């Protein structure tokens, strides 16, 4: 009985060795015992193209608060996509939206509504150029350091608010903290500047946005 | 009997988990340092401190790249970022010079596809344009543009198709001429009353200059004159200038 199981074990071992190819080297060595008849003159040159993972793109989402002039401070969400050209410069496209509140006038007068619900939605896109002005390390506690960079960013875009598209210039700065090579946490302050003539005469409106976001490099 | 079965099961489990197989490593490009030394930074930038110095003859694995920086791993397991200038003189494992992958002005000359964003002035209004382009020959390319014009009294969206002739494609900076046609849709601002949206056909001619900057990057500036074929008695003429960046791939 025991010997039958021993036989079974041996048979299984033999099959497994054959399947996994653990004994392949030995067989090959036996085949190579005979030298080849013709020795090729030219060795084939192997042309290798280096494939190195390039991580210059960055994509992510953010959320925060935006102060829309006359229309209160409102929570907002957005998404961003960036391409890092050099260690200093990057270009970024971002979109964001917020639902704005009533103006103080609307609140106090009680009846008159300046905007419809759809006009009250504030949305924008920005195309910006940024520069990492202070790259370096930030220290968290005694033993941990994170790569970080403070950057300046500015661009142009379009804001849709109060029933019209408005050409917008945005300026700001932010901090990028990198817990991992491919993961970044952003904190940004941006000022969106555009002209608006909603309340009678045209004026320049400053809309300051503060947000935090998470991005991934790929 | 029970013991033998247990051994059998263990053996099967051992093989099934793949421990019998050779351990698989992720394949990275390996090169040998030929500079006297390489400086490894903690991050991909000049501001990050140097924490380790690799020496000539040391074998390193290239893990990834970000802009001009490569993340490497030394034989001793140290991981850090090295600037590409220090890797220019590295060797393959067989001793041949290693050709560092990267884009240069030669790739610019051979480009096929290009996309870009430009900002400028369209008849006194702010305009943001995006385009996609395909090069038929080094000189000749076709482009499709979408422009958003945001003015004081009206907003417009224009779509254009045009042919571009680059005069000296082998130069780093070259002038070009362009000719095309399209449509423009204009909608007046909401605060103005009794106006209607309209769509008109347009034709344009222009010239500009394009300069290769670095890697995939091109700077481009141009001037165009558009003729808008309106339904009124006379046609409208709009001058447009803009500048911006584009990427090729």
Interface residues (C-beta under 8 A of the other chain):
Chain A: X1 X2 X5 X8 X9 X12 X13 X16 X20 X22 X48 X49 X50 X51 X52 X53 X54 X55 X56 X83 X84 X85 X86 X87 X88 X91 X127 X129 X132 X134 X135 X136 X137 X145 X147 X149 X156 X157 X158 X162 X163 X164 X165 X166 X167 X178 X181 X195 X197 X198 X217
Chain B: X1 X4 X7 X8 X11 X15 X20 X21 X28 X29 X42 X43 X44 X45 X46 X47 X48 X49 X62 X63 X64 X65 X66 X67 X68 X69 X70 X71 X92 X98 X99 X100 X101 X117 X119 X125 X126 X128 X148 X150 X152 X155 X189 X190 X191 X214 X215 X216 X217 X245 X247
